[in-house]
Amino acid sequence: MTINGIDHLELYVGDARQAAFYFDNAVGFRLCGQGGPETGLDGQRSLLLAQAGIRLLLTTGLSAEHPAATYVHRHGDGIAVVALAVDDAAGAYAELVDRGATALSPPRTFTGVDAEVVVAEVGGFGDVVHRLVERRGDPGVFLPGAIEPVTAPDGTDTLLAEVDHLAICVPPGQLDETVAHYEKVFGFADIFTEHIEVAGQAMNSKVVQSPSGKVTFVLLEPDTGARPGQIEDFLRWHAGAGVQHLGLRTDDIVTAVGALAGRGVRFASTPGAYYDGLEQRVGRLDAPVDRLRELSILVDSDHDGQLLQIFTESMHVRRTLFLELIERRGARTFGSGNIKALYEAKERELAAAGASSAAAVAAGGVGA
């Protein structure tokens, strides 16, 4: 069994058209396929969007019994299916089930004039499913007979290149068993382990990756010995394990962030103090620090180079799933150094603001 990469991601959403409007107009994806009851997709409406090597399938259940409706009711909008590209879907399905994967859907073949696609499904983490996808013929045909192609307009964006990683939150005590599951069943390797602690909050993190290096999961577990933080918030609002954020690689993060911000994408802000001494922390930068400060882009480094990253605000009412844009300049890690740097920058900013307030009070005699 060879896992060649992420074929597509399927999001279960309350309103596929509304979600597609955001991903199209704000993030630069383009509608390239659609399906529903008229194409044999019983009880659902699906829209396929693409940008470069990234494909998103947005699905809304049309009845309360549909799995998409059940998922949204429990978790809110989110990534429900991580589809893995394989050479032999039937063989991979049999092998995974034999290794201990939960069998969900046996192999099924979709045949068209120019392509044939075989899919099967097994359990992943939480309520997230892994779809095994084998493509024969035209790779541009997504699911013949079920998702009808739609001609994308000219000028399709290429600001984003591919899926870099998925960050997944799991409940306390489930990190090691989740890692062991991906090692034993899927043949992934545990490539990075870290304990992150800052400001009384703490989390454990392990990274697992397919042998091809094309599928990477960053697994996060809260440390219950520390005070609650963002991982606990996600698990509570999402009602269990799930994808916290989707990391999308770009070749030019400055251009991509500038373009997406201009279209209305809201990015997390960064304290100005973070950029004081940035080059002393991470080394010489190719991009102007003032431009990075203006766009709130973060920079981290490891033994292999630098990475530039930024996170969007969540576009969901539960404040769960969000996006990360990441440009790798050799670095192979995921920017954990930025967690401490951001906290320390915020502390400096608050301290400076407090000093300025005190000086203003003294100068003006306020409260005298």
C-alpha positions in Angstrom: 0.0 0.0 0.0 1.4 3.4 -1.0 -0.3 6.6 0.1 0.7 9.2 -2.5 -0.8 12.3 -0.9 -4.1 14.0 -0.1 -6.5 13.6 -3.0 -9.1 15.9 -1.6 -10.8 17.1 1.6 -14.5 17.0 2.1 -16.1 19.5 4.5 -19.5 18.9 5.9 -21.2 22.3 6.1 -24.6 23.7 6.9 -24.8 25.5 3.6 -22.5 24.4 0.7 -23.3 27.5 -1.4 -22.5 29.9 1.4 -19.3 28.1 2.2 -18.3 28.0 -1.5 -18.9 31.8 -1.7 -16.3 32.4 1.0 -13.7 30.0 -0.4 -14.3 31.3 -3.9 -14.4 35.1 -3.4 -12.1 35.4 -0.4 -9.6 32.5 -0.7 -9.4 32.2 -4.4 -10.8 28.7 -5.0 -12.9 28.1 -8.1 -16.0 26.0 -8.5 -15.2 23.1 -10.9 -17.9 20.5 -10.1 -21.2 19.9 -8.5 -23.5 17.0 -7.7 -26.7 16.2 -5.9 -29.7 13.9 -6.1 -29.9 14.3 -9.9 -26.4 12.8 -10.2 -27.0 10.0 -7.8 -25.8 11.6 -4.6 -28.9 10.8 -2.5 -29.8 13.2 0.2 -26.9 15.7 -0.3 -25.7 18.6 -2.3 -22.0 18.9 -3.1 -19.8 21.5 -4.7 -16.2 20.9 -5.7 -13.7 23.7 -5.5 -10.0 23.7 -6.5 -6.9 25.8 -6.5 -3.6 24.4 -7.8 -3.1 21.0 -6.1 -5.9 21.6 -3.5 -9.4 20.2 -3.9 -12.2 20.9 -1.5 -15.6 19.1 -1.7 -18.3 21.0 0.3 -21.3 18.8 1.2 -24.6 19.7 2.8 -27.1 17.0 3.9 -30.6 17.6 2.6 -32.2 15.5 5.4 -31.6 15.2 9.1 -30.5 11.6 8.7 -27.7 12.3 6.2 -24.2 11.9 7.7 -23.3 15.4 6.8 -26.3 16.8 8.7 -25.5 14.6 11.7 -21.9 15.8 11.6 -22.8 19.5 11.4 -25.3 19.1 14.2 -22.7 17.7 16.5 -19.5 19.4 15.4 -20.5 22.4 13.3 -18.9 23.0 9.8 -15.6 21.1 9.5 -13.4 18.6 7.7 -15.1 15.3 7.8 -13.3 13.3 5.2 -9.5 13.2 4.5 -9.2 11.5 1.1 -5.9 9.7 0.5 -4.6 9.0 -3.0 -3.6 5.4 -3.4 -2.5 3.1 -6.3 -5.0 0.4 -5.5 -8.0 1.4 -3.5 -9.4 -2.2 -3.1 -6.0 -3.6 -2.0 -5.4 -0.7 0.4 -8.9 -1.1 1.9 -8.3 -4.8 2.5 -4.8 -4.2 4.0 -6.0 -1.4 6.3 -8.9 -3.4 7.6 -6.6 -6.4 8.2 -4.3 -4.1 10.2 -7.2 -2.9 12.4 -8.9 0.0 10.6 -12.7 0.3 11.0 -14.3 -0.8 7.7 -16.9 1.8 6.6 -17.5 1.6 2.9 -16.2 -1.2 0.6 -14.6 -0.4 -2.8 -17.0 1.2 -5.3 -16.1 2.1 -8.9 -17.3 5.2 -10.7 -16.8 4.9 -14.5 -16.9 7.7 -17.1 -15.8 8.1 -20.7 -12.4 9.4 -19.9 -11.8 8.1 -16.4 -12.5 5.5 -13.8 -12.3 6.2 -10.0 -12.4 3.6 -7.3 -13.2 4.7 -3.7 -13.4 3.0 -0.3 -13.6 4.3 3.2 -12.2 3.4 6.6 -12.3 5.1 10.0 -9.7 7.8 11.0 -9.8 9.9 14.1 -12.9 11.0 16.0 -15.7 11.2 13.5 -13.3 11.9 10.6 -13.2 9.3 7.7 -10.4 8.4 5.4 -11.5 7.9 1.8 -9.1 5.8 -0.3 -9.1 7.1 -3.9 -7.6 5.3 -6.9 -7.7 7.2 -10.2 -7.4 5.8 -13.7 -7.4 7.8 -16.9 -8.0 11.6 -16.9 -6.9 12.8 -13.4 -9.0 15.9 -13.8 -12.2 13.9 -13.7 -13.2 14.0 -10.0 -16.0 11.5 -9.6 -17.5 10.5 -13.0 -21.3 10.3 -12.9 -21.6 11.7 -9.4 -19.9 15.1 -9.6 -20.5 16.9 -12.9 -17.7 19.2 -14.1 -18.2 22.9 -14.2 -15.9 25.0 -16.4 -13.8 27.3 -14.1 -13.5 30.9 -15.2 -10.2 32.2 -16.7 -7.6 33.6 -14.3 -7.9 30.9 -11.6 -5.7 31.7 -8.6 -2.5 29.9 -7.9 -1.7 31.8 -4.7 -1.9 28.5 -2.7 -0.1 25.4 -3.9 -1.0 22.3 -1.9 -2.0 21.0 1.5 1.0 21.2 3.8 -0.5 19.6 6.9 -3.6 19.1 9.1 -3.5 20.1 12.7 -5.7 17.7 14.7 -6.9 18.1 18.4 -7.5 15.0 20.4 -8.9 14.7 24.0 -6.5 14.2 26.9 -5.0 10.8 27.0 -5.6 10.0 23.3 -2.4 11.4 21.7 -0.2 8.3 22.1 -2.9 5.9 21.0 -3.8 8.0 18.0 -0.1 8.1 17.0 0.2 4.3 17.5 -2.9 3.8 15.4 -1.4 5.7 12.4 1.9 3.9 12.8 0.4 0.4 13.0 -2.5 0.7 10.6 -1.4 3.3 8.0 2.3 2.9 8.2 3.0 6.5 9.2 6.1 7.5 11.1 6.3 9.6 14.3 8.7 12.3 13.1 8.5 15.0 15.7 7.5 15.3 19.4 7.3 18.4 21.5 5.9 19.6 24.8 4.8 23.3 24.5 4.3 25.4 27.6 3.7 29.1 27.9 1.8 31.4 30.3 0.6 28.5 32.4 -0.9 26.7 29.4 0.6 23.6 27.9 0.0 21.0 25.2 1.7 17.8 23.9 2.3 17.6 20.2 3.4 14.7 17.9 3.7 14.8 14.1 3.0 11.7 12.0 3.8 11.5 8.3 3.2 9.0 5.5 6.3 7.2 4.1 5.8 9.3 0.9 6.1 12.5 3.0 3.0 13.8 1.3 0.5 13.4 4.2 1.3 15.1 7.5 -0.8 15.2 10.7 0.2 17.5 13.6 -1.6 15.9 16.6 -2.3 18.1 19.6 -3.4 17.1 23.1 -4.0 19.4 26.1 -1.8 19.0 29.2 -4.4 18.6 32.0 -1.8 19.6 34.5 -1.8 23.2 33.2 -4.6 25.7 33.0 -7.1 25.3 30.1 -6.3 26.9 26.8 -7.1 26.9 23.1 -7.0 23.1 22.7 -9.6 22.6 25.4 -11.7 25.3 23.8 -11.6 23.5 20.4 -12.5 20.2 21.9 -15.4 21.7 23.8 -16.8 23.7 20.9 -16.2 20.9 18.4 -17.5 18.2 20.7 -14.5 16.0 20.4 -11.5 15.3 18.2 -11.2 17.0 14.9 -9.2 19.1 12.5 -8.4 22.4 14.2 -6.7 24.0 11.2 -5.8 23.3 7.6 -2.2 24.3 6.7 -2.0 25.4 3.0 1.5 25.9 1.5 2.2 29.0 -0.7 5.3 29.9 -2.6 4.9 33.6 -1.8 3.2 34.3 1.5 3.6 38.1 1.3 1.7 38.2 -2.0 -0.9 35.6 -0.9 -1.7 37.4 2.4 -1.9 40.8 0.8 -4.3 39.5 -1.9 -6.5 37.5 0.6 -6.7 40.3 3.1 -7.8 42.6 0.3 -10.7 40.2 -0.4 -11.9 40.2 3.2 -10.0 37.3 4.8 -9.4 38.2 8.4 -6.0 37.1 9.8 -4.9 36.9 13.4 -3.1 40.1 14.4 0.5 40.1 15.8 1.8 42.5 18.4 4.2 45.0 17.0 6.7 44.0 19.6 7.0 40.6 18.1 9.1 42.1 15.3 11.6 43.7 17.6 14.8 41.7 17.2 13.1 39.3 14.8 16.3 38.8 12.7 18.3 38.1 15.9 15.9 35.3 16.7 15.6 33.6 13.3 18.4 35.0 11.1 18.5 37.2 8.1 15.2 37.6 6.3 14.6 38.0 2.6 11.3 39.8 3.1 11.3 43.4 4.6 10.5 43.3 8.3 8.2 46.3 7.9 6.1 44.4 5.3 5.9 41.3 7.6 4.9 43.6 10.5 2.2 45.3 8.3 0.7 41.9 7.3 1.2 40.2 10.8 3.3 37.3 9.2 5.2 35.2 11.6 8.7 33.7 11.1 10.3 30.7 12.7 13.4 28.7 12.0 14.9 25.3 12.5 18.1 23.5 11.4 16.9 23.3 7.8 15.8 26.9 7.3 13.0 29.3 7.9 9.2 29.2 7.6 6.8 32.1 7.3 3.2 31.5 8.6 0.0 33.2 9.4 -3.4 32.0 10.7 -6.8 33.2 9.7 -9.6 33.8 12.1 -12.1 31.0 12.2 -14.9 31.6 9.7 -17.3 29.4 11.7 -19.7 30.5 14.5 -18.2 27.9 16.8 -14.8 29.4 16.3 -13.3 26.0 15.4 -11.8 25.3 12.0 -9.4 27.9 10.6 -6.7 28.1 7.9 -2.9 28.5 8.1 -0.9 29.9 5.2 2.7 28.7 5.3 5.8 29.3 3.1 8.7 26.9 3.7 12.2 28.2 3.0 13.8 24.9 3.9 12.2 24.5 7.4 10.5 21.2 8.1 8.9 22.0 11.5 5.7 23.9 12.2 6.5 27.2 13.9 6.2 26.2 17.6 8.8 28.8 18.4 6.3 31.4 17.5 4.0 30.5 20.4 6.5 31.7 23.0 7.7 34.6 20.9 4.1 35.8 20.5 3.4 35.6 24.2 6.6 37.5 25.1 5.8 40.1 22.5 2.3 40.6 24.0 3.8 40.9 27.5 6.3 43.6 26.2 3.4 45.4 24.5 1.3 45.4 27.6 4.2 46.6 29.7 4.9 49.4 27.3 1.3 50.4 27.3 1.2 50.4 31.1 4.3 52.5 31.3 2.9 55.0 28.8 -0.4 55.3 30.7 1.5 55.8 34.0 3.6 58.5 32.4 0.5 60.2 31.0 -1.2 60.1 34.4 1.9 61.6 36.1 2.2 64.4 33.5 -1.4 65.3 33.6 -2.0 64.9 37.3 -5.0 62.7 36.7 -6.4 61.4 39.9 -4.4 63.9 42.0 
